[in-house]
Amino acid sequence: MIVILFRVLILIAITLLVYTVFEYYRNPQRRLRIAKANQTFYFLDEANNSKKNLQLVYKGCLFEGEKYLGATEQSFEVVTIHIIAHDPLDLRGITKDDLYFIEKEILIRYPFAVIEWKHPIDQLVLPNNNN
């Protein structure tokens, strides 16, 4: 009887271990950290949840965007996105073209959005570039 109980406990432990490893590799925050370390582009967002901020990494800099819902001609959509850089020191080497690339990627996902950059990025971006 004890041997059977011990085998069941081992089976439960192995199942829990496999599940934990699987969830670790699926974790989007882990992918975000890897993209930051490799200085690649990664976009993390829940498009169906307008209350959850979007996060993206580009050239090793982590950006976060606050989404605001508003009315368009047809429906309610995300109409404003405020973007900040978590660590302004990571902005070293980011050019206007890089910021325009980020805007283009966001506008692909949110075509009705007006993108507003927060300090210090707003000093680099020209006004009226939110097309």
Buried (B, 14 or more C-beta within 10 A) or exposed (E): EEEEEEEEEEEEEEEEEEEEEEEEEEEEEEBBBEBBEEEEBBBBBEEEEBEEBBBBBBBBBBBBBBBBEEEEEEEEBBBBBBBBBEEEEBBEEBEEEBBEBBBEEBBEEBEBBBBBBBEEBEEEBEEEEBE
